[in-house]
Amino acid sequence: MRLLSAKALTDKWSARQETGGMFQAENKQSLWLGFFKLVDLIYHNTVRSVRKGHRDAVFAIGTSVLQTLVMILAFFIFMDFMGMRRVAVRGDFLLYIMSGIFVFMVHIKAIGAVAGSEGPTSAMMQHLPMTPTVSIWSAAISALYTQFLALSGILLAYHLMWNPVTIDRPVGALGTLLLAWFAGVAVGSVFLALKPWIPGPVGIAQQVYTRVNMFASGKMFVANQLPSTMVAIFTINPLFHIIDQGRGYIFINYTPLKTNLTYPIVVSAIMLVIGLIGESYTRKHVSLSWTAGK
């Protein structure tokens, strides 16, 4: 057997290190390139999702503004007529109403966008590199984009034309809004995974969830003032926690005592994992023939 000299061994090791470093650099470069391509694809599909229902994105935002304004006006008239001003958080009554409706609308719109996103049998999936995952996140981001612009426009108009808006901790309030969106994405992903298997019941369940949350989300109530028997019912709903904690960030004289943010974060994370696993399983088994006779 021929022995290599120390210099030869050193040169061989250096060459191997250089080759390994080159491959590592290429792998890192390819990972970054793939990441930017994915972000670019999600961006363009998000724009497409925003404009899907309207030729111009401005109309989509205007529709969201109108829907939110109608709900704010309806709740304002109802609560004022029922004499519920005294049970509201001390401060701006209209801001109290908007604090619940904004979170509710972001949550519901995220559910609808994700549950209605294009699945594996969609014609768009025939065009690479389009995937159902890209479709899900594009739909979710488009819903957040339109709702955020809508509520920003409403708050700005209210601030300039009616009453100055004062938010005690705006970063925390924005965080609860994003948490409501995240929870909506999680719930919507579960509906999306189940829809190809039982489309009829899933559609009904989605409508029931939306209608029930009109009341169960706690938009009209202050959690600290509810009796323990009612709190035990409402605290099952993660959106109830999010709205109440959001009001704690918005109003300087309100401190949530019966809700927390840990519960909605954990529940949303679990539901998102379940939804993504279910969507992956459905994607592998779905067939165009499932809906051929419908």
C-alpha positions as CSV (number, residue, x, y, z in Angstrom):
1,M,0.0,0.0,0.0
2,R,1.3,3.4,-1.0
3,L,1.5,6.0,1.8
4,L,0.7,9.7,1.1
5,S,2.9,12.4,2.3
6,A,1.7,14.9,4.8
7,K,1.7,17.6,2.1
8,A,-0.4,15.4,-0.2
9,L,-2.9,14.7,2.6
10,T,-3.2,18.4,3.4
11,D,-3.8,19.3,-0.2
12,K,-6.4,16.6,-0.6
13,W,-8.2,17.8,2.5
14,S,-8.1,21.4,1.4
15,A,-9.6,20.5,-2.0
16,R,-12.4,18.5,-0.3
17,Q,-13.1,21.5,2.0
18,E,-13.2,23.9,-1.0
19,T,-15.6,21.5,-2.9
20,G,-17.9,21.1,0.2
21,G,-17.9,24.9,0.7
22,M,-18.8,25.5,-2.9
23,F,-21.7,23.0,-2.6
24,Q,-22.9,24.6,0.6
25,A,-22.8,28.1,-1.0
26,E,-24.8,26.8,-4.0
27,N,-27.3,25.2,-1.7
28,K,-27.8,28.4,0.3
29,Q,-28.1,30.4,-2.9
30,S,-30.7,28.0,-4.3
31,L,-32.7,28.1,-1.0
32,W,-32.7,31.9,-1.1
33,L,-33.7,31.9,-4.7
34,G,-36.5,29.5,-4.1
35,F,-37.7,31.6,-1.2
36,F,-37.8,34.8,-3.2
37,K,-39.6,33.0,-6.1
38,L,-42.2,31.7,-3.6
39,V,-42.7,35.2,-2.2
40,D,-43.0,36.6,-5.7
41,L,-45.6,34.0,-6.6
42,I,-47.6,34.6,-3.5
43,Y,-47.5,38.4,-4.2
44,H,-48.8,38.1,-7.7
45,N,-51.5,35.6,-6.8
46,T,-52.5,37.8,-3.9
47,V,-53.1,40.7,-6.4
48,R,-55.1,38.3,-8.5
49,S,-57.2,37.2,-5.5
50,V,-57.9,40.9,-4.6
51,R,-59.1,41.6,-8.2
52,K,-60.8,38.3,-8.7
53,G,-64.3,39.6,-7.7
54,H,-63.8,43.1,-9.2
55,R,-61.9,44.5,-12.1
56,D,-60.3,47.1,-9.8
57,A,-58.9,46.5,-6.3
58,V,-60.5,49.8,-5.2
59,F,-63.9,48.3,-5.7
60,A,-63.0,45.3,-3.5
61,I,-61.8,47.7,-0.7
62,G,-64.9,49.9,-1.2
63,T,-67.2,46.8,-0.8
64,S,-65.4,45.9,2.5
65,V,-65.7,49.5,3.7
66,L,-69.5,49.5,2.9
67,Q,-70.1,46.1,4.6
68,T,-68.2,47.2,7.8
69,L,-70.0,50.5,7.9
70,V,-73.4,48.9,7.6
71,M,-72.6,46.5,10.5
72,I,-71.3,49.4,12.6
73,L,-74.4,51.4,12.0
74,A,-76.7,48.4,12.7
75,F,-75.0,47.6,16.0
76,F,-74.9,51.3,17.0
77,I,-78.6,51.7,16.5
78,F,-79.4,48.4,18.2
79,M,-77.3,48.9,21.3
80,D,-78.4,52.5,21.6
81,F,-82.0,51.6,21.3
82,M,-81.6,48.7,23.9
83,G,-79.9,51.1,26.3
84,M,-76.6,49.1,26.3
85,R,-74.4,52.2,26.5
86,R,-74.1,51.7,30.3
87,V,-72.6,48.2,29.9
88,A,-69.9,49.4,27.4
89,V,-66.4,50.2,28.3
90,R,-66.1,53.8,29.6
91,G,-64.9,55.9,26.7
92,D,-65.8,56.4,23.1
93,F,-68.9,54.2,22.5
94,L,-68.6,54.1,18.8
95,L,-64.9,53.0,19.1
96,Y,-66.1,50.3,21.5
97,I,-68.4,49.0,18.8
98,M,-65.8,49.2,16.1
99,S,-63.2,47.4,18.3
100,G,-65.4,44.3,18.1
101,I,-66.7,44.6,14.6
102,F,-63.2,45.1,13.0
103,V,-61.8,41.9,14.7
104,F,-65.0,40.0,13.8
105,M,-64.8,41.1,10.1
106,V,-61.1,40.2,9.7
107,H,-61.7,36.8,11.3
108,I,-64.8,36.0,9.1
109,K,-63.3,37.3,5.9
110,A,-60.1,35.2,6.5
111,I,-62.2,32.1,6.9
112,G,-64.2,32.7,3.8
113,A,-61.1,33.5,1.7
114,V,-59.2,30.4,2.8
115,A,-62.2,28.0,2.6
116,G,-63.0,29.4,-0.8
117,S,-59.4,29.3,-2.2
118,E,-58.6,27.2,-5.2
119,G,-58.0,23.5,-4.5
120,P,-56.0,20.8,-6.2
121,T,-58.6,20.3,-8.9
122,S,-58.7,23.9,-10.0
123,A,-57.6,24.8,-13.5
124,M,-54.9,27.2,-12.0
125,M,-53.1,24.2,-10.5
126,Q,-52.3,23.0,-14.0
127,H,-49.9,25.9,-14.3
128,L,-46.6,25.4,-12.5
129,P,-45.3,26.5,-10.0
130,M,-48.8,27.2,-8.7
131,T,-49.7,25.0,-5.7
132,P,-52.7,24.8,-3.2
133,T,-50.4,26.1,-0.5
134,V,-49.7,29.3,-2.5
135,S,-53.4,29.6,-3.2
136,I,-54.3,29.4,0.5
137,W,-51.8,32.0,1.7
138,S,-52.5,34.3,-1.2
139,A,-56.2,34.2,-0.4
140,A,-55.5,34.8,3.3
141,I,-53.2,37.8,2.7
142,S,-55.6,39.3,0.2
143,A,-58.4,39.2,2.8
144,L,-56.1,40.8,5.4
145,Y,-55.0,43.5,2.9
146,T,-58.5,44.5,2.0
147,Q,-59.8,44.5,5.5
148,F,-56.9,46.4,6.9
149,L,-57.2,49.1,4.3
150,A,-61.0,49.2,4.9
151,L,-60.7,49.6,8.7
152,S,-57.9,52.1,8.3
153,G,-60.0,54.2,6.0
154,I,-62.9,54.1,8.4
155,L,-60.8,55.0,11.4
156,L,-59.2,57.9,9.5
157,A,-62.5,59.3,8.4
158,Y,-63.9,59.0,11.9
159,H,-60.9,60.7,13.4
160,L,-61.0,63.6,11.0
161,M,-64.8,64.1,10.7
162,W,-66.3,63.0,14.0
163,N,-64.1,62.4,17.0
164,P,-60.3,62.0,17.5
165,V,-59.4,58.4,17.9
166,T,-57.1,57.6,20.8
167,I,-55.7,54.1,21.2
168,D,-53.8,53.4,24.4
169,R,-51.5,50.7,23.0
170,P,-51.7,50.5,19.2
171,V,-49.1,47.8,18.8
172,G,-51.0,45.4,21.0
173,A,-54.3,46.3,19.3
174,L,-52.8,45.6,15.9
175,G,-51.5,42.3,17.3
176,T,-55.0,41.1,18.4
177,L,-56.2,42.0,14.9
178,L,-53.5,39.9,13.3
179,L,-54.3,37.1,15.8
180,A,-58.0,37.2,14.7
181,W,-56.8,36.9,11.1
182,F,-54.5,34.0,12.0
183,A,-57.4,32.2,13.8
184,G,-59.5,32.7,10.7
185,V,-56.9,31.2,8.5
186,A,-56.7,28.2,10.9
187,V,-60.5,27.6,10.9
188,G,-60.7,28.2,7.1
189,S,-58.0,25.6,6.5
190,V,-60.1,23.0,8.3
191,F,-63.1,23.8,6.2
192,L,-61.0,23.7,3.1
193,A,-59.7,20.2,3.9
194,L,-63.2,18.9,4.6
195,K,-64.9,20.6,1.6
196,P,-64.0,18.0,-1.1
197,W,-65.3,15.2,1.0
198,I,-68.6,16.7,2.2
199,P,-69.1,20.0,0.4
200,G,-72.8,20.5,1.4
201,P,-72.4,20.0,5.2
202,V,-69.1,22.1,5.2
203,G,-70.9,25.0,3.6
204,I,-73.7,24.8,6.1
205,A,-71.2,24.6,9.0
206,Q,-69.3,27.6,7.7
207,Q,-72.5,29.7,7.6
208,V,-73.5,28.5,11.1
209,Y,-70.1,29.4,12.4
210,T,-70.4,32.9,11.0
211,R,-73.9,33.4,12.3
212,V,-73.2,32.1,15.8
213,N,-70.1,34.3,16.1
214,M,-72.3,37.4,15.5
215,F,-73.4,36.8,19.1
216,A,-70.8,34.4,20.6
217,S,-67.8,36.6,19.8
218,G,-68.8,39.0,22.6
219,K,-68.9,42.1,20.4
220,M,-71.8,43.5,22.4
221,F,-70.6,42.5,25.9
222,V,-67.8,43.4,28.3
223,A,-66.3,40.2,29.6
224,N,-65.5,41.7,33.1
225,Q,-69.2,42.4,33.6
226,L,-70.6,39.0,32.6
227,P,-71.6,36.5,35.3
228,S,-69.4,33.4,35.7
229,T,-72.1,31.2,34.2
230,M,-72.1,33.2,30.9
231,V,-68.3,33.6,30.9
232,A,-67.9,29.8,31.0
233,I,-70.0,29.6,27.8
234,F,-68.2,32.4,25.9
235,T,-64.7,31.5,26.8
236,I,-64.8,28.4,24.6
237,N,-64.7,30.7,21.6
238,P,-61.1,32.0,20.9
239,L,-62.6,35.1,19.2
240,F,-64.2,36.1,22.5
241,H,-60.7,36.2,24.1
242,I,-59.2,38.2,21.2
243,I,-61.9,40.9,21.2
244,D,-61.8,41.3,24.9
245,Q,-58.0,41.5,25.0
246,G,-58.0,43.9,22.1
247,R,-60.3,46.3,24.1
248,G,-57.8,46.1,26.9
249,Y,-55.1,47.5,24.5
250,I,-57.4,50.1,23.0
251,F,-59.0,51.6,26.2
252,I,-56.7,52.9,28.9
253,N,-59.4,52.3,31.6
254,Y,-60.1,48.7,30.8
255,T,-58.1,45.7,32.0
256,P,-59.3,42.2,30.8
257,L,-59.6,39.9,33.8
258,K,-61.5,36.9,32.5
259,T,-59.7,36.3,29.1
260,N,-56.2,35.7,27.9
261,L,-54.2,35.5,24.6
262,T,-52.6,32.1,25.3
263,Y,-55.8,30.2,24.6
264,P,-56.6,31.6,21.1
265,I,-53.0,31.2,20.1
266,V,-52.8,27.6,21.1
267,V,-56.2,26.7,19.6
268,S,-55.4,28.5,16.4
269,A,-52.0,26.8,16.0
270,I,-53.5,23.3,16.6
271,M,-56.4,23.9,14.1
272,L,-53.9,25.2,11.5
273,V,-51.8,22.1,11.8
274,I,-54.9,19.9,11.6
275,G,-56.1,21.9,8.6
276,L,-52.8,21.7,6.7
277,I,-52.4,18.0,7.4
278,G,-56.0,17.4,6.2
279,E,-55.5,19.5,3.1
280,S,-52.3,17.6,2.2
281,Y,-54.2,14.3,2.7
282,T,-57.1,15.5,0.6
283,R,-54.8,16.8,-2.1
284,K,-53.4,13.3,-2.6
285,H,-56.8,11.6,-2.8
286,V,-59.0,14.2,-4.5
287,S,-60.3,13.5,-8.0
288,L,-62.2,15.5,-10.6
289,S,-64.8,12.8,-10.7
290,W,-65.9,13.6,-7.2
291,T,-67.9,16.6,-8.4
292,A,-68.5,15.5,-12.0
293,G,-72.2,14.7,-11.3
294,K,-72.9,17.9,-9.4
